[in-house]
């Protein structure tokens, strides 16, 4: 139950922030929040991470459905046996994946709007769903180190 509720909350956060970006940033100059570090900039990403594989929307849909089904089946079979860090990470992965999937199905692109600069170099423009997926992946790695590594 936790995974479903938390995933839904994350999807709402993602979609709401994308709505705000689309209504307030589209066709506008970027909005600088922290000079030379953080700005908001509306972009329509028709590819995968970092804009790669432009135009492969059907492939992304198939992969997304397979990943979501695998996560959900795993959770149904193992929910009471899984450490909380995995439940949290799966919630983040599911919420982020569905957030971007909604964009791909509804808009045929993903709305990205957060732009960061590190050491003078621009990082890829991303959104909250991407953040959720990255944090979920990091938490899975931590879980493997803490729970699955018996040494």
C-alpha positions, 0 to 999 in steps of 0.5 A: 500500500505504501508503494502505491500511495507514495508513487501516486504522490510522486506522479502528482508532483511530477505532472504538476511541476511539468504543467507549471513549466509548460504554462510559465516557461514555454516560449520564454527565456530561461528563469535563473534561480541561482546564477551560474548554477540553476535555471528553469528552461522549458524543453520538449524531449522526444528522446530518452535520457539526455535526448538520445534516441529521438523518435523511438517513442514506441520502443520507450513505451514497450520498455516502460511497460515491461519495467513497470510490470516487472516491478509490480510483479516483484512487489506482489510476490515479495512485498512483506519480505523486502526491506523498506529501502527497496519499497522506497526505491521502487516507489521512486522508480514507479512514480518517475517512470509513470510520470515520464510515461504519461508525457510520452503517451499524452504529448509524444515528448517529455517535458524537461525544465530543470537546468544545472551547471557544474564546474562551468559545464551545462548538465542535461535538462531534466524533470522531477520524474528523472530525479525520482528515478535517479534517487530510486536507483541510488537507494537500490544500490545502497540497499544492495550494499547494506542488506544483500552484502553479507560480508 
